[in-house]
Amino acid sequence: MDKIVIRGGKPLNGVIAIGGAKNASLPLMAASLLTDDVLRLSNLPHLADISTMAHLMSEMGVSISMEGDAPGGGHMGRVFALDSSGLSETTAPYELVRRMRASVLVLGPLVAKHGHARVSLPGGCAIGTRPVDLHLKALEALGAEIELSEGYVEAKAPNGLVGGHVLFPVVTVGGTENILMAACLAKGESVIGNAAREPEVIDLAHCLVAMGARIEGIGTDTLKVQGVESLHGADYAVVVDRIEMGSYAVAAAVTGGDVVLKGGRIDLIEAVVDVMRRAGVDIEEVEGGLRVSRKNGAIKGFDVMTEPYPGFPTDMQAQMMVLASVAEGASMITETIFENRFMHVPELVRMGADINVHGRSAIVRGVEKLSGAQVMATDLRASSSLVLAALMAEGETVINRVYHLDRGYERLEEKLAACGAQIERVRE
């Protein structure tokens, strides 16, 4: 199992290209199931989750070809051409779905286009239960018949889906994406209330419109979809990854560096930028991206509460805890989205952080410095927080179980090394 070894204490200086968003790419790939034409997606990141989704869809008979691999990656990325005209299977098996929760996004498109889908209940990361019941109730509102059998969701709509009203009791990104795709081919109008407003949902909606869908209210919490008989192919570029962007912004800040994030956009991470600026980090828009620096002054303590977009993203909570760990004074970080999302705390404490967890809140008292240690990654964002901590810690840090990182950060060691980090991957 691979490890990452980092010798910390060096400021990061240089340019980091931000790749396409993993969490936007996966539903966009699933959207190709809605048409018999080719959907061509550019700026796809080269990540384990993308490969898993490609494998799943290939097993179902989708033809996927790579039509380019941009030199240097990031900000341009790969181009996939997805052709679902030869679909031969509407079952998504456990062996593949268990590896990644986002696989359940094939459910809505399959039942909408083919009238039937059999999808394994998902597995995925260990940051708490994220049930798919909201997805299923939404599909039932559009006329799908749902049964759970032997660990599989059986969804049927032999005469097609029919427009209806869906009101989510809580905001769900995956649920919104699944029902939005399904509604595009339903007969009549569908209204999706309390819809997620994340940039990745907006990106999916814009792609569906490019494919011929009729969607109103994009970017709001109410989406109106007029069903159409069929969708056509399109060429679409995936939005840049706001979590990768935020993670590298924190890396520049905690190391006292000066980094340009190529392709970065403040409008995608306004809540993160606001907190970081209050903490004393300089962030400015420059030609082609964002510049993040902290040349003078200490980091100041701050309070953060995770919320659905446009609030502070849960996927940046662990990274901000690293920033708080060396800030002046105390900070409070409250997690309202997922349970079990403080699993990185014991590992940061091993490195010298002063953190006390009380229920869904963590009190972080800033210390002068962190120290290198042997640590273990527990999930994707927790792993990135350990990398950030290691970059500023004194001495050597060894991060174990880094396969989590490969799910969400493309060529992380290469990007950081180019900015002066002493980092290497050790293969065993």
C-alpha positions, 0 to 999 in steps of 0.5 A: 500500500502506498505511503506519502512522505513529506518533510515540512517547513517549506513555503509553497511558491509557484503555480498550481493548475486546478483540474476539473471537479470530480463531483461534477464529472461523475453525474455528467458521465451518468447523464450520457445514459439519457441519450443515444448520441455522443456526450463529449466531456472535456476537463475530466480529472484523472482520478480513481473515482472517474475510472470506477465510474467509467468501468461501471458504465463500460460494463453496462455497454457504454462505449467510452473513448479518450479523445485527448489528454491535455499536456500538464493536466489540470485546467484542461484535463482529459476528454471522454466521448461517451456513447450509450447507444449500445447499452446492453445492461441496466444493472449496476452490480454490487462489485462496482457500486460498493466502491463509490457511492456516486454510482447510484447516479445511474439510477435516474437516467436508466429508469427514465430512458429505458424504463428499468434499472437495477442498482446495488445499494451503494458503499463508499467512504466512511463519513457517515450514513448517506441513505439513498431513500431520498433518491427513491422517494423522488423517483416514486414521485415521478411514477417509478415503482421501487422495490428493494431486493437482495441489496438491490434497488429495482426501479421500473417505469414501463410506460415512462416517468411522469412529471410530478412535484418533488420536495426534498425534506433536506438538501441532497446533492446526489438526490437532486442530480438523480431526479433532475436527470430523470425529470428531463425525459418524464412526460410533462412538468416536474418541480424539484423543491429544496433542490441543492444549489452546489456548483456541481448541480448547476454544472449538470443542469447546464450540460443537460440544457446543452443536450436539449433539456428544458430547465428553469431556475438553475442556481436556485432551490426550485427547479422546473423541468419540462420533459422532452421526448429525447436528448441529443449529444453535446460537447461540455467542459467540466467546471473546475474543482472548488475543493481542490482549489480550496485545499491548495489555497490552505496549503499556501496559507499554512506554509506562508507561501505565495501560489497562483491557482490557475483556473481558480474562481472566487465565485465557486468558493466565496464562503471559504475565501471569506473565512480565510481572509478573516483569518489573515490570508491574502486572496486576490483574482489575477489573470487566469486564476487566483493568487493566495499568499500569507507573507506577513502576520499570524493566522487569526482564529475563526469560527466555521459552520458547514452548511449546504451551498452557498454556505461553507462546504463540508468538504473543506472542514478538515482543511480549515481545521489545519489552518485553525491548528496554528492560528492565534487563539481559539477557533470553533468548527461545527459540522452540520452535514455529516456525522463521523467527519472528525476522524482526522482529529486524532491524527492531527493531535498526533502531530501536536494539534490542540483539538477537543471535540464536543458532539458536532463541534471541535474547539481548536486552540492554536499552537506554535507549530506541528511536528511530523509523525506517522499518521493514517488517512481515514477518508478523502478530505481527511487525507488532504488535511494530513497533507496540509498539516505535514507541509507546515510541520517540523520534521518528517510525516508519513501518511498511510492509506493514501488511496483515499487521496487518489479518489479526489486529488490528481497528481497531488505530489507532482503539483506540490513538488513543483512549488517547492514541497519535499514530498514523495510517494513510496510504493510498497 
